[in-house]
């Protein structure tokens, strides 16, 4: 990913117009598509929470210009496991 592309996408995250922000659009898209992956009847809160997490991860990837390391992903999974138990 080029620095110019990173700057453009990061700038798009700052633009807010009602529900038309990039973050909201990504969140809505991810949440709608998560329904197919979740167990039937899963609460909407679950898809909303996961969509929020994935949207923030994407934003962080664009801001940092790199994907989370395997160690960061393991730490994130462990933290969520503790929170959900």
Secondary structure as GFF3:
##gff-version 3
##sequence-region A 1 85
A	DSSP	alpha_helix	3	14	.	.	.	ID=ss1
A	DSSP	alpha_helix	22	34	.	.	.	ID=ss2
A	DSSP	alpha_helix	44	64	.	.	.	ID=ss3
A	DSSP	alpha_helix	70	84	.	.	.	ID=ss4
###
